[in-house]
Amino acid sequence: MWNNTGETPNNGDYGYFSGTSAAAAYVTGTIALLFLIPSNNFFDLILKNPAKSALQVKKAILNNKSMFESFAPGQDSISRLNVSESLFSLCSELREMNLIEVLQAKSKLVSVYPNPFQDMIAITLESQLVEKLYIDSFTMEGVKVMGSTKIISRSGLQTIRVVTSTLSGGIYILRISSSTYSTTQLIIKK
């Protein structure tokens, strides 16, 4: 059971609810997290075969729940979402064994701004490495429309500016990747 999930009813007060309705938010968040793992292989699979990628995420969640004995009469056991095990399972399924190390710290995206943008976008990263960074933009249909390469020449916090004047107005998927890191974010061109 999902107990004591906070809610804000229409009367402006705070309250709690539980049950499968409460679980929906946790499961939805886990699905989103798994779809955003920093894996170029998984990103390519999502673009090429969305149904297969969705089934892999579903399998990772359902096969890795934690089971607990129930104290309620007539109920054998209770299962709980195990996000960490789901993540490890998906990485293993994708044969991304080094991904766990990548998730633990090498680089991280701090911000992409402005968003929505016009002719330039600034990407702020925090990196512990000196490495080559690939910045690609894709349409929502998965067509690559822009790509550039930048060298991160020092560790620490830094901002990279990317000219976007060639893009038409619309919604794009921005992918920032290196040999040890990959992340995606939706961006909007005015």
Secondary structure, DSSP 8 states (H G I E B T S, - for coil): ----EEE--TTS--EEE-SHHHHHHHHHHHHHHHHT-S-HHHHHHHHH-HHHHHHHHHHHHHTT-EEEE--STT--EEEE--HHHHHHHHHHHTT-TTHHHHHTTSEEEEEEESSSBSSEEEEEEEESS-EEEEEEEEETTS-EEEEEEEEE-SSEEEEEEEE-TTS-SEEEEEEEE-SS-EEEEEEEE-
